[in-house]
Amino acid sequence: MYFEKIQTIPFEGVTSQNPFSFKFYDANRIVGGKPMAEQLRFAMSYWHTLCAEGADMFGAGTMDKSFGGKTPLEIAEHKVYAAFEMMEKLGIRYFCFHDRDIAPEGATLRETNENLDHIVPIIQKEMERTGIRLLWGTANCFNNPRYMCGAGTSPKADVFAYAAAQIKKALEITTKLGGEGYVFWGGREGYDTLLNTDMALEQDNMAYLMKMAVEYGRKIGFKGDFYIEPKPKEPTKHQYDFDVATVLAFLRKYGLDKDFKMNIEANHATLAGHTFQHELRVARDNGVFGSIDANQGDMLLGWDTDQFPTNLYDTTLCMLEVLKAGGFTKGGLNFDAKARRASNTYEDIFLSYIAGMDAFALGLLLAEKIQKDGKLDSFVENRYASYNSGIGAKIRNHETSFEELEAYTLANGEPKAESGRQEYLEALLNQYIASAGQIL
């Protein structure tokens, strides 16, 4: 055991004073016709949880995550067992990984693949033992210096080829482990200056790489969803997957819109100048909602801080969008989040997950209440009621013309401006959140 001091985390309710208990996350509670665990589909991020040691650009790591291993491969073995012990104790039923999270990179691609082939059966046995499943896999095509100018968008053809070979292996692993999704996150798929960039060629190449990935994945029996995770900047100044709308335009241009959905991260949304809810809404409205990376950023900082989500407004509005989308199918809530650098104990990792899981559990309960109550939906429906009859219905059904609209305006005069009542609606949202005790 790696976490002997920590027992299985129980649900004890909002009155509990035990920090190692859930206050709101009751896995078996029925919400929206499903157990809470199925509505939320929590996943552990392998990279932050098992690999990130608290290092930043100004200092070395503050945590030892070798878990008792000595060699790189032995450390990777220990991480597997630590990961599944942690997930079992937290009641998390899914996990996500990059290929380089689970096994060390070797001197050659062949050696790296051999390391993966050594670790994957160990993961497979732990999955069989526990029933824990793989939400999605991906390839880390951004960390190694070879990818300093991108992978699929690299100016070097041999780098493109290396990335394709790496993604091929990652798809094979994801398929073998029964992954429900495969994610493209363009960690360096962008540019720092247009002075040295052929933007058209880079995007053409990226689309070709993605098409080959879809074709190969289906060929080897991958039945999961393919996702793109939008992010506007960092590490490159401008990334091609800037936000959901930009990615949609890219997918539609290259005929990939039927193959890909969105994996939306809260912190990436705010870096793009949007709210988390905005990005979810754009995805839902366009039929590409897929999965979520659950975290939050610091609005005073301009980079991706990947904090555990504790903001109830964000989690409530997020889960309202998820419920309106019909819930998750193959996606879920992956905690792409890490304990702060100064929170440097294993206990802190557990406490971070408890905080995030509770925040989303309460957000789900509040979202269900808001949806059932119907006041917000009713307000929106009434605000656009003029499009249900008369000239509005003709506009909505695309059955009018400039000539008819001119005649209508001349006959009816100046339109009446009506209040959007934003402050009232924000106060109503406050009221829902303040009354959370009534649903617990």
Salt bridges, closest charged atoms under 4 A:
GLU38 OE2 - ARG41 NH1 3.10
ASP56 OD2 - ARG341 NE 3.83
GLU77 OE2 - HIS118 NE2 2.50
GLU85 OE2 - LYS89 NZ 3.02
GLU88 OE1 - ARG129 NH2 3.00
ASP99 OD2 - ARG100 NH1 3.14
ASP101 OD2 - HIS98 ND1 2.84
GLU105 OE1 - ARG100 NE 3.61
GLU105 OE2 - ARG146 NH2 2.94
ASP117 OD1 - LYS169 NZ 2.66
GLU126 OE1 - ARG129 NH2 2.82
GLU172 OE2 - LYS168 NZ 2.68
GLU180 OE1 - ARG41 NH2 2.48
GLU180 OE2 - ARG133 NH2 2.36
ASP225 OD2 - LYS261 NZ 3.57
GLU229 OE2 - HIS268 ND1 3.52
GLU234 OE1 - LYS231 NZ 3.13
ASP243 OD2 - HIS274 NE2 2.84
GLU265 OE1 - HIS268 NE2 3.17
GLU279 OE1 - HIS278 NE2 3.76
ASP304 OD2 - LYS231 NZ 3.28
ASP304 OD2 - HIS268 NE2 2.99
ASP306 OD2 - HIS48 NE2 3.15
GLU321 OE2 - ARG281 NH2 2.86
GLU321 OE1 - ARG284 NE 2.80
ASP336 OD1 - HIS48 NE2 2.94
GLU368 OE2 - LYS372 NZ 3.46
ASP377 OD1 - LYS324 NZ 2.76
GLU404 OE2 - LYS394 NZ 2.60
